[in-house]
Amino acid sequence: MTGLAFLALMLSGMPVAFVLIGATLVFLAVSGKLALLAAIPQIAFGSVENFDLLAIPLFVLLGEIMNESGLTRRIIIAVRVWLTKLPHNLVIVNLISNLALAAIMGSATAQMAVMSRVVVPEMEKDGYNRGYAAGLTAAAGLLGPIIPPSMMFIIFGVIAQVSIADMFTAGILPGILLFVLILGLALFQAARNHKPVEGGSTLPTGSKIKATLPGLATMAIPAVIVGGISFGVFTPTESAAAAIVVALIFGAVVFRELPLKSLPKIIDRTVTNSAVVLFLILAAKIFGWVLTFNQVPQHVADFIVSLTDDPIVFMVLIVIFLSAVGMFLDGIAALIILTPILLPVATANYHIDPIQFGVVMALTLILGLLTPPVGTGLYIAAALSNVSILRLSKLLIPYVLATLLVILLVVFLPWMVRPF
């Protein structure tokens, strides 16, 4: 009955958090266990009473400050001025800028939105096909949830009770490999999607240095995050707070493009976006409690174990399952709902390292950003680039296959995600 209520509410178009709470209430009503309602406030409060979850609003705030103060634009300019003589330099600028933003934002949708507004028009002016530019930008947005900091890694770490710092470092090698594959595909396709525009100019070295310095200063922000965590100076949450201080100094004091009057809007957007994620975590915890009460994880474990006793086969089945789930359910929502069900099976029955399992889950679910019918990232890139959903979906197929290759490498080569 709980499952039927979940599906019915989901098909109604209700927000996922309310679907989870509604299914929980249906279970309590049908089972006659309304006395358990008294436990829900404690479960809800306990689900968000976690210091590590503070990293979510802090990283959201950091991304908002970066965008509002023009710091992201400076990174793009700094990369571009030195690559003007390379063939297809804007393709490389797009990817390197996305890699830099991934080390700051940790949100694929925010990254895709920024880059679609900034880089796609520039690539079109330079003679690139708009669809090609939009597809490349959307695919590069997949780096956001993999390269640290990653909101999905933070959430998985909290749910699975594993080190978030270890999750961050585990994402570095797969993220770099995905970057290389996307770059290779993009350069391979670039020639037939580019009509060179005459009149390009090369800046003198002095002008290049002048344009680069602001971008290099801005790169201090990801250095604070990644370096602080790697050397044990900060926890992930503390690194976000330190990076915010650095971003405020550069935005408001050094470059003076972050007026104080814009801070209320920034904070308002941060609170709204963070509340959505945290409320989803709260609702999923309550729903997970009902699933555990109904022994759903045990039933799932029995079913999967009956299919195979091979850990590799199990992981491949999980990749297929999560790829399908990601087409219909938001990646963060799916991660929150499925981690308590699948992780115990992976660790107890197949002795799979939780860090490896978390990276595979996150990598597979982020594909849902680019696959219809949900495809949040797909819709953002299509809308901001003015490219049809169908056309963009076709253009993204090679990049989706490249991401699946990285996922399978993580499955077959677990050393790729072991902490340094």
Helices and strands as residue ranges (DSSP letters): H 2-11, H 16-31, G 34-39, H 40-48, G 51-54, H 55-68, H 71-81, H 89-102, H 108-125, H 130-140, G 141-143, H 151-160, H 164-170, H 172-190, G 191-193, H 205-218, H 220-230, H 236-248, I 249-254, G 260-262, H 263-293, H 296-307, H 311-326, H 331-344, I 345-349, H 350-350, H 354-366, G 367-369, H 376-385, H 389-412, G 414-417
